[in-house]
Amino acid sequence: MATYEYLCSRCGPFDVKLAIGTAPTAFGCPVCAGAARRVYSSPGLTRTSHAVAALRLQEERAREAPAVVSQLPPRRRVPPHPALSRLPRP
């Protein structure tokens, strides 16, 4: 089922759900029963945020030209968690 949009000259726009490819160019208005013409509008597509779009672009670039690592990164000294000092020692 697809949703088709029609515009009645008296009542305004309304939507009709019909089987795909069976929508006529004119349809009866559910309020006044007058002829309403079919309106073609853009599909309801969702837009992604700028952060998600940037991550997808970065992924696509990395897929075609991956970054090559020539050496290991320097080790960072991470201080131990304070709760580890209370653990029993063997």
PDB file with one MODEL, atoms N, CA, C and O in Angstrom:
MODEL        1
ATOM      1  N   MET A   1       0.837  -1.180   0.000  1.00  0.00           N
ATOM      2  CA  MET A   1       0.000   0.000   0.000  1.00  0.00           C
ATOM      3  C   MET A   1       0.884   1.246   0.000  1.00  0.00           C
ATOM      4  O   MET A   1       1.909   1.300   0.681  1.00  0.00           O
ATOM      5  N   ALA A   2       0.473   2.227  -0.765  1.00  0.00           N
ATOM      6  CA  ALA A   2       1.183   3.494  -0.839  1.00  0.00           C
ATOM      7  C   ALA A   2       0.214   4.617  -0.468  1.00  0.00           C
ATOM      8  O   ALA A   2      -1.000   4.488  -0.629  1.00  0.00           O
ATOM      9  N   THR A   3       0.769   5.710   0.026  1.00  0.00           N
ATOM     10  CA  THR A   3      -0.038   6.863   0.383  1.00  0.00           C
ATOM     11  C   THR A   3       0.044   7.888  -0.744  1.00  0.00           C
ATOM     12  O   THR A   3       1.131   8.325  -1.121  1.00  0.00           O
ATOM     13  N   TYR A   4      -1.104   8.260  -1.270  1.00  0.00           N
ATOM     14  CA  TYR A   4      -1.190   9.235  -2.342  1.00  0.00           C
ATOM     15  C   TYR A   4      -1.866  10.487  -1.802  1.00  0.00           C
ATOM     16  O   TYR A   4      -2.780  10.413  -0.981  1.00  0.00           O
ATOM     17  N   GLU A   5      -1.403  11.636  -2.277  1.00  0.00           N
ATOM     18  CA  GLU A   5      -1.932  12.909  -1.803  1.00  0.00           C
ATOM     19  C   GLU A   5      -2.827  13.530  -2.876  1.00  0.00           C
ATOM     20  O   GLU A   5      -2.470  13.583  -4.053  1.00  0.00           O
ATOM     21  N   TYR A   6      -3.980  13.990  -2.446  1.00  0.00           N
ATOM     22  CA  TYR A   6      -4.935  14.649  -3.338  1.00  0.00           C
ATOM     23  C   TYR A   6      -5.282  16.020  -2.765  1.00  0.00           C
ATOM     24  O   TYR A   6      -5.174  16.249  -1.561  1.00  0.00           O
ATOM     25  N   LEU A   7      -5.703  16.934  -3.654  1.00  0.00           N
ATOM     26  CA  LEU A   7      -6.053  18.283  -3.240  1.00  0.00           C
ATOM     27  C   LEU A   7      -7.450  18.623  -3.739  1.00  0.00           C
ATOM     28  O   LEU A   7      -7.698  18.674  -4.944  1.00  0.00           O
ATOM     29  N   CYS A   8      -8.354  18.855  -2.801  1.00  0.00           N
ATOM     30  CA  CYS A   8      -9.715  19.272  -3.119  1.00  0.00           C
ATOM     31  C   CYS A   8      -9.729  20.799  -3.165  1.00  0.00           C
ATOM     32  O   CYS A   8      -9.145  21.444  -2.294  1.00  0.00           O
ATOM     33  N   SER A   9     -10.382  21.383  -4.158  1.00  0.00           N
ATOM     34  CA  SER A   9     -10.403  22.845  -4.282  1.00  0.00           C
ATOM     35  C   SER A   9     -11.217  23.506  -3.169  1.00  0.00           C
ATOM     36  O   SER A   9     -11.008  24.681  -2.867  1.00  0.00           O
ATOM     37  N   ARG A  10     -12.141  22.761  -2.557  1.00  0.00           N
ATOM     38  CA  ARG A  10     -12.951  23.320  -1.469  1.00  0.00           C
ATOM     39  C   ARG A  10     -12.434  22.957  -0.082  1.00  0.00           C
ATOM     40  O   ARG A  10     -12.424  23.806   0.810  1.00  0.00           O
ATOM     41  N   CYS A  11     -12.003  21.708   0.120  1.00  0.00           N
ATOM     42  CA  CYS A  11     -11.667  21.224   1.465  1.00  0.00           C
ATOM     43  C   CYS A  11     -10.168  21.195   1.766  1.00  0.00           C
ATOM     44  O   CYS A  11      -9.776  21.171   2.933  1.00  0.00           O
ATOM     45  N   GLY A  12      -9.339  21.196   0.743  1.00  0.00           N
ATOM     46  CA  GLY A  12      -7.904  21.173   0.977  1.00  0.00           C
ATOM     47  C   GLY A  12      -7.298  19.791   0.734  1.00  0.00           C
ATOM     48  O   GLY A  12      -7.939  18.927   0.135  1.00  0.00           O
ATOM     49  N   PRO A  13      -6.062  19.583   1.199  1.00  0.00           N
ATOM     50  CA  PRO A  13      -5.374  18.317   0.919  1.00  0.00           C
ATOM     51  C   PRO A  13      -5.854  17.167   1.809  1.00  0.00           C
ATOM     52  O   PRO A  13      -6.292  17.382   2.939  1.00  0.00           O
ATOM     53  N   PHE A  14      -5.765  15.960   1.284  1.00  0.00           N
ATOM     54  CA  PHE A  14      -6.048  14.743   2.051  1.00  0.00           C
ATOM     55  C   PHE A  14      -5.247  13.601   1.448  1.00  0.00           C
ATOM     56  O   PHE A  14      -4.843  13.663   0.287  1.00  0.00           O
ATOM     57  N   ASP A  15      -5.021  12.567   2.231  1.00  0.00           N
ATOM     58  CA  ASP A  15      -4.240  11.403   1.817  1.00  0.00           C
ATOM     59  C   ASP A  15      -5.131  10.188   1.637  1.00  0.00           C
ATOM     60  O   ASP A  15      -6.126  10.015   2.341  1.00  0.00           O
ATOM     61  N   VAL A  16      -4.756   9.347   0.680  1.00  0.00           N
ATOM     62  CA  VAL A  16      -5.490   8.105   0.409  1.00  0.00           C
ATOM     63  C   VAL A  16      -4.469   6.980   0.286  1.00  0.00           C
ATOM     64  O   VAL A  16      -3.448   7.134  -0.385  1.00  0.00           O
ATOM     65  N   LYS A  17      -4.743   5.855   0.932  1.00  0.00           N
ATOM     66  CA  LYS A  17      -3.867   4.683   0.817  1.00  0.00           C
ATOM     67  C   LYS A  17      -4.470   3.725  -0.199  1.00  0.00           C
ATOM     68  O   LYS A  17      -5.585   3.230  -0.036  1.00  0.00           O
ATOM     69  N   LEU A  18      -3.694   3.479  -1.255  1.00  0.00           N
ATOM     70  CA  LEU A  18      -4.127   2.588  -2.332  1.00  0.00           C
ATOM     71  C   LEU A  18      -2.980   1.655  -2.693  1.00  0.00           C
ATOM     72  O   LEU A  18      -1.838   1.873  -2.288  1.00  0.00           O
ATOM     73  N   ALA A  19      -3.290   0.628  -3.447  1.00  0.00           N
ATOM     74  CA  ALA A  19      -2.247  -0.276  -3.929  1.00  0.00           C
ATOM     75  C   ALA A  19      -1.323   0.494  -4.870  1.00  0.00           C
ATOM     76  O   ALA A  19      -1.752   1.415  -5.566  1.00  0.00           O
ATOM     77  N   ILE A  20      -0.069   0.110  -4.880  1.00  0.00           N
ATOM     78  CA  ILE A  20       0.929   0.805  -5.689  1.00  0.00           C
ATOM     79  C   ILE A  20       0.554   0.722  -7.165  1.00  0.00           C
ATOM     80  O   ILE A  20       0.265  -0.355  -7.686  1.00  0.00           O
ATOM     81  N   GLY A  21       0.565   1.889  -7.835  1.00  0.00           N
ATOM     82  CA  GLY A  21       0.271   1.952  -9.258  1.00  0.00           C
ATOM     83  C   GLY A  21      -1.192   2.022  -9.611  1.00  0.00           C
ATOM     84  O   GLY A  21      -1.528   2.021 -10.795  1.00  0.00           O
ATOM     85  N   THR A  22      -2.082   2.083  -8.633  1.00  0.00           N
ATOM     86  CA  THR A  22      -3.517   2.102  -8.936  1.00  0.00           C
ATOM     87  C   THR A  22      -4.160   3.448  -8.644  1.00  0.00           C
ATOM     88  O   THR A  22      -5.386   3.555  -8.684  1.00  0.00           O
ATOM     89  N   ALA A  23      -3.372   4.480  -8.349  1.00  0.00           N
ATOM     90  CA  ALA A  23      -3.934   5.785  -7.993  1.00  0.00           C
ATOM     91  C   ALA A  23      -4.429   6.514  -9.233  1.00  0.00           C
ATOM     92  O   ALA A  23      -3.663   6.719 -10.174  1.00  0.00           O
ATOM     93  N   PRO A  24      -5.703   6.909  -9.248  1.00  0.00           N
ATOM     94  CA  PRO A  24      -6.220   7.672 -10.393  1.00  0.00           C
ATOM     95  C   PRO A  24      -5.790   9.136 -10.282  1.00  0.00           C
ATOM     96  O   PRO A  24      -5.367   9.589  -9.219  1.00  0.00           O
ATOM     97  N   THR A  25      -5.905   9.870 -11.390  1.00  0.00           N
ATOM     98  CA  THR A  25      -5.527  11.284 -11.376  1.00  0.00           C
ATOM     99  C   THR A  25      -6.556  12.136 -10.634  1.00  0.00           C
ATOM    100  O   THR A  25      -6.231  13.229 -10.170  1.00  0.00           O
ATOM    101  N   ALA A  26      -7.770  11.659 -10.521  1.00  0.00           N
ATOM    102  CA  ALA A  26      -8.816  12.351  -9.753  1.00  0.00           C
ATOM    103  C   ALA A  26      -9.451  11.349  -8.788  1.00  0.00           C
ATOM    104  O   ALA A  26      -9.618  10.174  -9.113  1.00  0.00           O
ATOM    105  N   PHE A  27      -9.803  11.840  -7.586  1.00  0.00           N
ATOM    106  CA  PHE A  27     -10.364  10.982  -6.558  1.00  0.00           C
ATOM    107  C   PHE A  27     -11.448  11.778  -5.837  1.00  0.00           C
ATOM    108  O   PHE A  27     -11.343  12.998  -5.719  1.00  0.00           O
ATOM    109  N   GLY A  28     -12.467  11.113  -5.362  1.00  0.00           N
ATOM    110  CA  GLY A  28     -13.557  11.781  -4.655  1.00  0.00           C
ATOM    111  C   GLY A  28     -13.140  12.244  -3.270  1.00  0.00           C
ATOM    112  O   GLY A  28     -12.552  11.476  -2.508  1.00  0.00           O
ATOM    113  N   CYS A  29     -13.439  13.494  -2.941  1.00  0.00           N
ATOM    114  CA  CYS A  29     -13.102  14.057  -1.628  1.00  0.00           C
ATOM    115  C   CYS A  29     -13.952  13.368  -0.560  1.00  0.00           C
ATOM    116  O   CYS A  29     -15.161  13.226  -0.746  1.00  0.00           O
ATOM    117  N   PRO A  30     -13.353  12.938   0.554  1.00  0.00           N
ATOM    118  CA  PRO A  30     -14.134  12.251   1.588  1.00  0.00           C
ATOM    119  C   PRO A  30     -15.084  13.187   2.341  1.00  0.00           C
ATOM    120  O   PRO A  30     -15.993  12.707   3.018  1.00  0.00           O
ATOM    121  N   VAL A  31     -14.902  14.505   2.244  1.00  0.00           N
ATOM    122  CA  VAL A  31     -15.755  15.452   2.970  1.00  0.00           C
ATOM    123  C   VAL A  31     -16.919  15.924   2.105  1.00  0.00           C
ATOM    124  O   VAL A  31     -18.081  15.806   2.493  1.00  0.00           O
ATOM    125  N   CYS A  32     -16.590  16.470   0.908  1.00  0.00           N
ATOM    126  CA  CYS A  32     -17.648  17.053   0.070  1.00  0.00           C
ATOM    127  C   CYS A  32     -18.001  16.197  -1.146  1.00  0.00           C
ATOM    128  O   CYS A  32     -18.933  16.538  -1.875  1.00  0.00           O
ATOM    129  N   ALA A  33     -17.298  15.114  -1.383  1.00  0.00           N
ATOM    130  CA  ALA A  33     -17.507  14.191  -2.497  1.00  0.00           C
ATOM    131  C   ALA A  33     -17.221  14.830  -3.855  1.00  0.00           C
ATOM    132  O   ALA A  33     -17.616  14.290  -4.888  1.00  0.00           O
ATOM    133  N   GLY A  34     -16.545  15.964  -3.859  1.00  0.00           N
ATOM    134  CA  GLY A  34     -16.157  16.602  -5.115  1.00  0.00           C
ATOM    135  C   GLY A  34     -14.895  15.959  -5.669  1.00  0.00           C
ATOM    136  O   GLY A  34     -14.218  15.196  -4.980  1.00  0.00           O
ATOM    137  N   ALA A  35     -14.589  16.275  -6.917  1.00  0.00           N
ATOM    138  CA  ALA A  35     -13.397  15.716  -7.556  1.00  0.00           C
ATOM    139  C   ALA A  35     -12.155  16.437  -7.044  1.00  0.00           C
ATOM    140  O   ALA A  35     -12.087  17.666  -7.048  1.00  0.00           O
ATOM    141  N   ALA A  36     -11.186  15.660  -6.608  1.00  0.00           N
ATOM    142  CA  ALA A  36      -9.921  16.214  -6.133  1.00  0.00           C
ATOM    143  C   ALA A  36      -8.818  15.704  -7.047  1.00  0.00           C
ATOM    144  O   ALA A  36      -8.814  14.536  -7.435  1.00  0.00           O
ATOM    145  N   ARG A  37      -7.879  16.589  -7.391  1.00  0.00           N
ATOM    146  CA  ARG A  37      -6.793  16.189  -8.282  1.00  0.00           C
ATOM    147  C   ARG A  37      -5.610  15.670  -7.470  1.00  0.00           C
ATOM    148  O   ARG A  37      -5.393  16.061  -6.323  1.00  0.00           O
ATOM    149  N   ARG A  38      -4.867  14.791  -8.097  1.00  0.00           N
ATOM    150  CA  ARG A  38      -3.708  14.192  -7.440  1.00  0.00           C
ATOM    151  C   ARG A  38      -2.558  15.194  -7.415  1.00  0.00           C
ATOM    152  O   ARG A  38      -2.309  15.886  -8.402  1.00  0.00           O
ATOM    153  N   VAL A  39      -1.864  15.267  -6.289  1.00  0.00           N
ATOM    154  CA  VAL A  39      -0.740  16.174  -6.104  1.00  0.00           C
ATOM    155  C   VAL A  39       0.517  15.332  -5.975  1.00  0.00           C
ATOM    156  O   VAL A  39       0.535  14.342  -5.243  1.00  0.00           O
ATOM    157  N   TYR A  40       1.561  15.721  -6.681  1.00  0.00           N
ATOM    158  CA  TYR A  40       2.844  15.029  -6.602  1.00  0.00           C
ATOM    159  C   TYR A  40       3.763  15.810  -5.678  1.00  0.00           C
ATOM    160  O   TYR A  40       4.043  16.984  -5.921  1.00  0.00           O
ATOM    161  N   SER A  41       4.227  15.170  -4.632  1.00  0.00           N
ATOM    162  CA  SER A  41       5.111  15.829  -3.671  1.00  0.00           C
ATOM    163  C   SER A  41       6.355  14.988  -3.485  1.00  0.00           C
ATOM    164  O   SER A  41       6.418  13.839  -3.922  1.00  0.00           O
ATOM    165  N   SER A  42       7.337  15.569  -2.834  1.00  0.00           N
ATOM    166  CA  SER A  42       8.592  14.845  -2.605  1.00  0.00           C
ATOM    167  C   SER A  42       8.372  13.753  -1.566  1.00  0.00           C
ATOM    168  O   SER A  42       7.521  13.903  -0.689  1.00  0.00           O
ATOM    169  N   PRO A  43       9.123  12.656  -1.649  1.00  0.00           N
ATOM    170  CA  PRO A  43       8.962  11.575  -0.677  1.00  0.00           C
ATOM    171  C   PRO A  43       9.454  12.005   0.695  1.00  0.00           C
ATOM    172  O   PRO A  43      10.324  12.868   0.809  1.00  0.00           O
ATOM    173  N   GLY A  44       8.904  11.409   1.720  1.00  0.00           N
ATOM    174  CA  GLY A  44       9.311  11.726   3.092  1.00  0.00           C
ATOM    175  C   GLY A  44      10.610  11.032   3.448  1.00  0.00           C
ATOM    176  O   GLY A  44      10.607   9.918   3.972  1.00  0.00           O
ATOM    177  N   LEU A  45      11.707  11.687   3.166  1.00  0.00           N
ATOM    178  CA  LEU A  45      13.017  11.122   3.472  1.00  0.00           C
ATOM    179  C   LEU A  45      13.552  11.758   4.748  1.00  0.00           C
ATOM    180  O   LEU A  45      13.326  12.941   4.999  1.00  0.00           O
ATOM    181  N   THR A  46      14.251  10.983   5.542  1.00  0.00           N
ATOM    182  CA  THR A  46      14.851  11.534   6.746  1.00  0.00           C
ATOM    183  C   THR A  46      16.240  12.044   6.430  1.00  0.00           C
ATOM    184  O   THR A  46      16.927  11.523   5.552  1.00  0.00           O
ATOM    185  N   ARG A  47      16.637  13.058   7.148  1.00  0.00           N
ATOM    186  CA  ARG A  47      17.967  13.634   6.959  1.00  0.00           C
ATOM    187  C   ARG A  47      18.822  13.291   8.161  1.00  0.00           C
ATOM    188  O   ARG A  47      18.349  13.286   9.297  1.00  0.00           O
ATOM    189  N   THR A  48      20.080  13.005   7.898  1.00  0.00           N
ATOM    190  CA  THR A  48      20.986  12.669   8.989  1.00  0.00           C
ATOM    191  C   THR A  48      21.624  13.934   9.541  1.00  0.00           C
ATOM    192  O   THR A  48      21.707  14.955   8.858  1.00  0.00           O
ATOM    193  N   SER A  49      22.067  13.852  10.769  1.00  0.00           N
ATOM    194  CA  SER A  49      22.726  14.996  11.387  1.00  0.00           C
ATOM    195  C   SER A  49      24.109  15.193  10.768  1.00  0.00           C
ATOM    196  O   SER A  49      24.622  14.310  10.081  1.00  0.00           O
ATOM    197  N   HIS A  50      24.704  16.356  11.016  1.00  0.00           N
ATOM    198  CA  HIS A  50      26.016  16.651  10.457  1.00  0.00           C
ATOM    199  C   HIS A  50      27.080  15.716  11.023  1.00  0.00           C
ATOM    200  O   HIS A  50      28.009  15.332  10.312  1.00  0.00           O
ATOM    201  N   ALA A  51      26.953  15.347  12.301  1.00  0.00           N
ATOM    202  CA  ALA A  51      27.933  14.457  12.920  1.00  0.00           C
ATOM    203  C   ALA A  51      27.899  13.075  12.270  1.00  0.00           C
ATOM    204  O   ALA A  51      28.948  12.503  11.973  1.00  0.00           O
ATOM    205  N   VAL A  52      26.709  12.542  12.049  1.00  0.00           N
ATOM    206  CA  VAL A  52      26.583  11.218  11.429  1.00  0.00           C
ATOM    207  C   VAL A  52      27.060  11.264   9.980  1.00  0.00           C
ATOM    208  O   VAL A  52      27.717  10.333   9.514  1.00  0.00           O
ATOM    209  N   ALA A  53      26.733  12.341   9.266  1.00  0.00           N
ATOM    210  CA  ALA A  53      27.176  12.469   7.885  1.00  0.00           C
ATOM    211  C   ALA A  53      28.702  12.552   7.808  1.00  0.00           C
ATOM    212  O   ALA A  53      29.303  11.972   6.904  1.00  0.00           O
ATOM    213  N   ALA A  54      29.335  13.264   8.741  1.00  0.00           N
ATOM    214  CA  ALA A  54      30.795  13.365   8.756  1.00  0.00           C
ATOM    215  C   ALA A  54      31.433  12.016   9.045  1.00  0.00           C
ATOM    216  O   ALA A  54      32.451  11.677   8.443  1.00  0.00           O
ATOM    217  N   LEU A  55      30.853  11.241   9.954  1.00  0.00           N
ATOM    218  CA  LEU A  55      31.389   9.908  10.258  1.00  0.00           C
ATOM    219  C   LEU A  55      31.257   8.966   9.065  1.00  0.00           C
ATOM    220  O   LEU A  55      32.163   8.179   8.791  1.00  0.00           O
ATOM    221  N   ARG A  56      30.142   9.045   8.363  1.00  0.00           N
ATOM    222  CA  ARG A  56      29.976   8.201   7.170  1.00  0.00           C
ATOM    223  C   ARG A  56      30.963   8.584   6.079  1.00  0.00           C
ATOM    224  O   ARG A  56      31.508   7.714   5.401  1.00  0.00           O
ATOM    225  N   LEU A  57      31.195   9.872   5.906  1.00  0.00           N
ATOM    226  CA  LEU A  57      32.163  10.330   4.919  1.00  0.00           C
ATOM    227  C   LEU A  57      33.570   9.864   5.280  1.00  0.00           C
ATOM    228  O   LEU A  57      34.333   9.436   4.414  1.00  0.00           O
ATOM    229  N   GLN A  58      33.902   9.951   6.559  1.00  0.00           N
ATOM    230  CA  GLN A  58      35.216   9.484   7.023  1.00  0.00           C
ATOM    231  C   GLN A  58      35.362   7.984   6.788  1.00  0.00           C
ATOM    232  O   GLN A  58      36.432   7.524   6.391  1.00  0.00           O
ATOM    233  N   GLU A  59      34.303   7.220   7.029  1.00  0.00           N
ATOM    234  CA  GLU A  59      34.351   5.780   6.808  1.00  0.00           C
ATOM    235  C   GLU A  59      34.555   5.462   5.321  1.00  0.00           C
ATOM    236  O   GLU A  59      35.339   4.578   4.976  1.00  0.00           O
ATOM    237  N   GLU A  60      33.849   6.182   4.448  1.00  0.00           N
ATOM    238  CA  GLU A  60      33.995   5.934   3.020  1.00  0.00           C
ATOM    239  C   GLU A  60      35.398   6.274   2.528  1.00  0.00           C
ATOM    240  O   GLU A  60      35.959   5.562   1.694  1.00  0.00           O
ATOM    241  N   ARG A  61      35.961   7.361   3.047  1.00  0.00           N
ATOM    242  CA  ARG A  61      37.326   7.724   2.665  1.00  0.00           C
ATOM    243  C   ARG A  61      38.317   6.675   3.159  1.00  0.00           C
ATOM    244  O   ARG A  61      39.254   6.325   2.442  1.00  0.00           O
ATOM    245  N   ALA A  62      38.122   6.174   4.368  1.00  0.00           N
ATOM    246  CA  ALA A  62      39.026   5.170   4.923  1.00  0.00           C
ATOM    247  C   ALA A  62      38.905   3.850   4.173  1.00  0.00           C
ATOM    248  O   ALA A  62      39.869   3.088   4.095  1.00  0.00           O
ATOM    249  N   ARG A  63      37.742   3.582   3.627  1.00  0.00           N
ATOM    250  CA  ARG A  63      37.541   2.340   2.877  1.00  0.00           C
ATOM    251  C   ARG A  63      38.345   2.356   1.586  1.00  0.00           C
ATOM    252  O   ARG A  63      38.904   1.333   1.190  1.00  0.00           O
ATOM    253  N   GLU A  64      38.408   3.514   0.926  1.00  0.00           N
ATOM    254  CA  GLU A  64      39.128   3.606  -0.333  1.00  0.00           C
ATOM    255  C   GLU A  64      40.624   3.854  -0.151  1.00  0.00           C
ATOM    256  O   GLU A  64      41.435   3.358  -0.932  1.00  0.00           O
ATOM    257  N   ALA A  65      40.990   4.617   0.873  1.00  0.00           N
ATOM    258  CA  ALA A  65      42.406   4.926   1.126  1.00  0.00           C
ATOM    259  C   ALA A  65      42.668   4.820   2.625  1.00  0.00           C
ATOM    260  O   ALA A  65      42.704   5.836   3.319  1.00  0.00           O
ATOM    261  N   PRO A  66      42.852   3.596   3.136  1.00  0.00           N
ATOM    262  CA  PRO A  66      43.030   3.438   4.581  1.00  0.00           C
ATOM    263  C   PRO A  66      44.338   4.067   5.058  1.00  0.00           C
ATOM    264  O   PRO A  66      45.324   4.121   4.323  1.00  0.00           O
ATOM    265  N   ALA A  67      44.323   4.535   6.290  1.00  0.00           N
ATOM    266  CA  ALA A  67      45.525   5.098   6.898  1.00  0.00           C
ATOM    267  C   ALA A  67      46.487   3.963   7.226  1.00  0.00           C
ATOM    268  O   ALA A  67      46.089   2.952   7.805  1.00  0.00           O
ATOM    269  N   VAL A  68      47.753   4.133   6.855  1.00  0.00           N
ATOM    270  CA  VAL A  68      48.765   3.112   7.091  1.00  0.00           C
ATOM    271  C   VAL A  68      49.551   3.489   8.337  1.00  0.00           C
ATOM    272  O   VAL A  68      50.048   4.610   8.444  1.00  0.00           O
ATOM    273  N   VAL A  69      49.668   2.559   9.278  1.00  0.00           N
ATOM    274  CA  VAL A  69      50.400   2.803  10.514  1.00  0.00           C
ATOM    275  C   VAL A  69      51.832   2.329  10.322  1.00  0.00           C
ATOM    276  O   VAL A  69      52.068   1.167   9.989  1.00  0.00           O
ATOM    277  N   SER A  70      52.790   3.232  10.532  1.00  0.00           N
ATOM    278  CA  SER A  70      54.200   2.878  10.339  1.00  0.00           C
ATOM    279  C   SER A  70      54.907   2.580  11.660  1.00  0.00           C
ATOM    280  O   SER A  70      55.956   1.936  11.667  1.00  0.00           O
ATOM    281  N   GLN A  71      54.344   3.042  12.777  1.00  0.00           N
ATOM    282  CA  GLN A  71      54.959   2.752  14.074  1.00  0.00           C
ATOM    283  C   GLN A  71      53.871   2.714  15.140  1.00  0.00           C
ATOM    284  O   GLN A  71      52.762   3.209  14.938  1.00  0.00           O
ATOM    285  N   LEU A  72      54.209   2.120  16.272  1.00  0.00           N
ATOM    286  CA  LEU A  72      53.263   2.040  17.377  1.00  0.00           C
ATOM    287  C   LEU A  72      53.119   3.413  18.021  1.00  0.00           C
ATOM    288  O   LEU A  72      54.089   4.168  18.082  1.00  0.00           O
ATOM    289  N   PRO A  73      51.945   3.743  18.495  1.00  0.00           N
ATOM    290  CA  PRO A  73      51.791   5.022  19.189  1.00  0.00           C
ATOM    291  C   PRO A  73      52.511   4.972  20.534  1.00  0.00           C
ATOM    292  O   PRO A  73      52.665   3.888  21.098  1.00  0.00           O
ATOM    293  N   PRO A  74      52.956   6.115  21.066  1.00  0.00           N
ATOM    294  CA  PRO A  74      53.651   6.100  22.358  1.00  0.00           C
ATOM    295  C   PRO A  74      52.715   5.644  23.468  1.00  0.00           C
ATOM    296  O   PRO A  74      51.521   5.943  23.459  1.00  0.00           O
ATOM    297  N   ARG A  75      53.278   4.919  24.418  1.00  0.00           N
ATOM    298  CA  ARG A  75      52.477   4.413  25.542  1.00  0.00           C
ATOM    299  C   ARG A  75      52.219   5.535  26.520  1.00  0.00           C
ATOM    300  O   ARG A  75      53.117   6.304  26.864  1.00  0.00           O
ATOM    301  N   ARG A  76      51.010   5.614  26.952  1.00  0.00           N
ATOM    302  CA  ARG A  76      50.652   6.614  27.959  1.00  0.00           C
ATOM    303  C   ARG A  76      50.623   5.943  29.317  1.00  0.00           C
ATOM    304  O   ARG A  76      50.147   4.816  29.455  1.00  0.00           O
ATOM    305  N   ARG A  77      51.123   6.628  30.295  1.00  0.00           N
ATOM    306  CA  ARG A  77      51.092   6.098  31.668  1.00  0.00           C
ATOM    307  C   ARG A  77      49.721   6.397  32.243  1.00  0.00           C
ATOM    308  O   ARG A  77      49.358   7.557  32.439  1.00  0.00           O
ATOM    309  N   VAL A  78      48.964   5.349  32.511  1.00  0.00           N
ATOM    310  CA  VAL A  78      47.629   5.479  33.071  1.00  0.00           C
ATOM    311  C   VAL A  78      47.726   5.195  34.560  1.00  0.00           C
ATOM    312  O   VAL A  78      48.158   4.110  34.950  1.00  0.00           O
ATOM    313  N   PRO A  79      47.335   6.145  35.400  1.00  0.00           N
ATOM    314  CA  PRO A  79      47.411   5.888  36.846  1.00  0.00           C
ATOM    315  C   PRO A  79      46.449   4.771  37.228  1.00  0.00           C
ATOM    316  O   PRO A  79      45.354   4.668  36.676  1.00  0.00           O
ATOM    317  N   PRO A  80      46.868   3.930  38.184  1.00  0.00           N
ATOM    318  CA  PRO A  80      45.980   2.830  38.598  1.00  0.00           C
ATOM    319  C   PRO A  80      44.741   3.367  39.297  1.00  0.00           C
ATOM    320  O   PRO A  80      44.760   4.433  39.911  1.00  0.00           O
ATOM    321  N   HIS A  81      43.690   2.617  39.188  1.00  0.00           N
ATOM    322  CA  HIS A  81      42.439   2.992  39.834  1.00  0.00           C
ATOM    323  C   HIS A  81      42.613   2.881  41.344  1.00  0.00           C
ATOM    324  O   HIS A  81      43.239   1.927  41.805  1.00  0.00           O
ATOM    325  N   PRO A  82      42.078   3.827  42.144  1.00  0.00           N
ATOM    326  CA  PRO A  82      42.268   3.779  43.596  1.00  0.00           C
ATOM    327  C   PRO A  82      41.704   2.522  44.247  1.00  0.00           C
ATOM    328  O   PRO A  82      42.211   2.088  45.282  1.00  0.00           O
ATOM    329  N   ALA A  83      40.672   1.932  43.665  1.00  0.00           N
ATOM    330  CA  ALA A  83      40.085   0.724  44.268  1.00  0.00           C
ATOM    331  C   ALA A  83      41.023  -0.468  44.150  1.00  0.00           C
ATOM    332  O   ALA A  83      40.910  -1.414  44.930  1.00  0.00           O
ATOM    333  N   LEU A  84      41.943  -0.446  43.195  1.00  0.00           N
ATOM    334  CA  LEU A  84      42.874  -1.581  43.018  1.00  0.00           C
ATOM    335  C   LEU A  84      43.867  -1.673  44.158  1.00  0.00           C
ATOM    336  O   LEU A  84      44.376  -2.760  44.429  1.00  0.00           O
ATOM    337  N   SER A  85      44.162  -0.580  44.835  1.00  0.00           N
ATOM    338  CA  SER A  85      45.118  -0.623  45.939  1.00  0.00           C
ATOM    339  C   SER A  85      44.552  -1.343  47.152  1.00  0.00           C
ATOM    340  O   SER A  85      45.323  -1.783  48.005  1.00  0.00           O
ATOM    341  N   ARG A  86      43.248  -1.480  47.263  1.00  0.00           N
ATOM    342  CA  ARG A  86      42.624  -2.174  48.394  1.00  0.00           C
ATOM    343  C   ARG A  86      42.449  -3.660  48.192  1.00  0.00           C
ATOM    344  O   ARG A  86      42.011  -4.363  49.103  1.00  0.00           O
ATOM    345  N   LEU A  87      42.783  -4.150  47.013  1.00  0.00           N
ATOM    346  CA  LEU A  87      42.666  -5.584  46.737  1.00  0.00           C
ATOM    347  C   LEU A  87      43.749  -6.356  47.487  1.00  0.00           C
ATOM    348  O   LEU A  87      44.856  -5.850  47.670  1.00  0.00           O
ATOM    349  N   PRO A  88      43.438  -7.582  47.922  1.00  0.00           N
ATOM    350  CA  PRO A  88      44.463  -8.378  48.626  1.00  0.00           C
ATOM    351  C   PRO A  88      45.583  -8.776  47.660  1.00  0.00           C
ATOM    352  O   PRO A  88      45.338  -9.078  46.492  1.00  0.00           O
ATOM    353  N   ARG A  89      46.803  -8.769  48.168  1.00  0.00           N
ATOM    354  CA  ARG A  89      47.979  -9.151  47.385  1.00  0.00           C
ATOM    355  C   ARG A  89      48.369 -10.584  47.749  1.00  0.00           C
ATOM    356  O   ARG A  89      48.189 -10.994  48.896  1.00  0.00           O
ATOM    357  N   PRO A  90      48.894 -11.343  46.806  1.00  0.00           N
ATOM    358  CA  PRO A  90      49.288 -12.717  47.115  1.00  0.00           C
ATOM    359  C   PRO A  90      50.566 -12.780  47.922  1.00  0.00           C
ATOM    360  O   PRO A  90      51.029 -13.869  48.261  1.00  0.00           O
TER     361      PRO A  90
ENDMDL
END
